């Protein structure tokens, strides 16, 4: 992994534990809100509720899509369950060469346009950092989890997780632009049947600005 990839991978374990709104009630549903340091909603934060005693086996046939448009990965970050096959179509007018050196998944898709490669199986939990050998500014992330209870916050900074089994959970938060210090953002809670739990996370530092050049690093004559 190059120095840029190592720095980004370190971000996953370089975040401050956030205060969680108390109390956390026993629930079969969980409502999570993520706020910035200024108190505004944080969109596209990845939330995962991991059962402490282990996750149920993944459903068969899980699939995902990570597209490439305007010299960017779309979506820029996604979360999938272990055992998911992800397609990497190229919807741009130029070719891409997608790769990852992350321990959770190492792979490379030779230079291509359209849909030239079979889906990639993500069979190990962890953060996978994606790049393109042709466009240095392209970065994407796939967070792989054993848990079936996960999602991304919307424009209002909230996420609803439903149909959780009763038990103890570790709720993890990750965002591609986190700029915290300390362990990964997480909270521990107990969920039971019949109620709705509420948790609020508030960042201690502003999110880092995006570093993408939006395709400014290459021109047509480079191909």
N, C-alpha and C positions, 0 to 999 in steps of 0.2 A: 504494500500500500504506500502511495506517495505521501509527502508531508501534509498536503491538503486533506487527503482522506483520513490520515491519522488524527488530525486536529478535529475533523468533523465527528469521527467515531468517538473521540474523547468527550464530546459534548454530551453524549448519552449519560455518562457517569459524572458530569460536572455541573450539576444543578442543585439548588438549595431546596431542602424539604419545605413545603409550604404549610402554612396553618390551614387546617380544615375546619369549616364551620361545625360547631358542636350544638346539640348532640347529633350523632349519626344513628338514625332509627333503624330498627329491624325492618327489612323490606324484601319484596320480590321484584321491586323496580328500584332504579337508582337514577336520580336527576343530578347532573353535574354541571356546574358553571365555572368557567375559567375567565378570570379578569386580568387585565394588564396591571402594571404598577400604578398607572393613573386611574384605574378603576373602570376602564372601557372593556367591552367584550373582546375575547381573543378567538379568532376563527381558525379552523384547521388544526386545532390541538388534538393530538391522538390520545384517546383515553382507553385504557385496558383494565378490566376487572378480572384479576387472576385468582381463582380459588386456591386457598392455602393447601388444601388436601389433594390438589391435582385436578386437572381439567378432564371433562368427558372426551372420548375419542372424536376426532373431526368427522364431519359429515362427508360422505363420498361425493366426488365431482365438483369440488370447490374450484371456482375460476375467478380471475381478475384480469383487468386490462390497464396497462400503463402505456399510453400513446405518446407520440412525439410530434409536436406541432409548434411552428414558429421558433424552432431551435430550442424548445423546452420540453421537459417531461410533463405530461398531463395525465393525472394530477401530479403536482410536485412531490407530494408525500401521500402514501396510502398505507393502510394496515390490513393484513390478511391473516387467516388462521393457518397454522402449520399444515402442510399437505395441499395448499392451494397452487394451482397452475396459472401462471400469469403470462398473458400475451403481450408482446412488445411491437405493435404495428408502427410503421413509420408513415405518418400522414403528411410529411413535408415533401417539398419538391427536390430536396437534396438527400443524399444518403447519410446514414448514421451507423456507428459501430458501438453498440451498447456493451458495457462491461461492469463487473464488480469484483473487487478483491476482498470483500468483507468476509470474515470468518463464518458468518451465518449462511453465506452463499457466494461462491466464487464461480463466475461464468463469463463467457464472451460470445457475442453474436457478431459474426463477420459482417463487414460492410454491406448494407442492404437498403433497399427501398421497399415500400409497401409492406406486405406480410410474407416474409421469406423464411421465417424460422418457426419451429414448433414452440409451444409454450414452455416456459421454464418452471420447474417444480421447486417450490420453496418448502423444504422438508426439515428445517431446523430453526428454532426460535432465535430472534435477535434482530438487530438493525442492519439492513443491507443498504449500502450507499452506491448509487448508480452514477456512471459517467459515460461520456462519449469520447472515443479516441480522436474524433475529428473536430469536435467543438468543446474546447476546454471549459467554457462557461456553463455547460449543461450539467446540472446536478439533480438527482432524484433520490427518493428514499422509500424503502419498503420496510415497514416494521412488521415482523413475523411473530405471532404469539400462539401458544398452545390453547389459549382460552377462546371460547366462542363468543364472549361478551366484550365487544370493542366497538369503536366508532370514532368519528371526528366531529368536533364542535362546529356548529353552524355560524352564520353571521352574527347571531345574538350571543355567541359564546357558550351555548348550552348543548348538552347531549343527554338523551334519555336512553337508558339501558333497561330492557324489559326481560321478563321471564328468567330471572336469575334463580338458581337453586339456592336453598337455604345454606348458610355456612359462613365461614370467615374468608374475607377477600383482601388482597392487596390491590389498591387502585393506583395505577401508574399513569403519569401524564408526560407526554413528550411533544415537542414542537421543533421543527427544523431551525428556527431562529432563536431558540432559547439562549439567554446570556446570563446564566446563574452560576453560582459557585457552591460546591457541596455535592451530596448524593443526588441521584435521580429523584424527581418529584414523585412522591407517593404518599399514600395514606392507608392505614389498616382499619377495617371495619367488619362488623358482624351483620349479616343479613338473615332475616327470617321471612316467614310467609305473611302476606296480607297487608303490608304497609308500603309506603314510598319513602326511601331514604334520600336525603339531600346533602350534597357536598359542594363547597365552594373553594376553589383554589385561586389565590391572588399572587401574581408574580411579584418578585421583589425588585427586578430590574427590567427596563424596557427591552423589547425584542430587538435583535440585531437587524439592521436593514438588509434587504435581499442583495446578493452579490451578482445576480445574473446580468449579463450584458444584452439579453434579448436579441441574440443573433448578430451582434455587432462585430464579433470576432472573425467572421468569415464572409467572403463575397463569392458570387457565382463563378468568377474566374479561378477560384481555388480548387474547383472540382474537375 
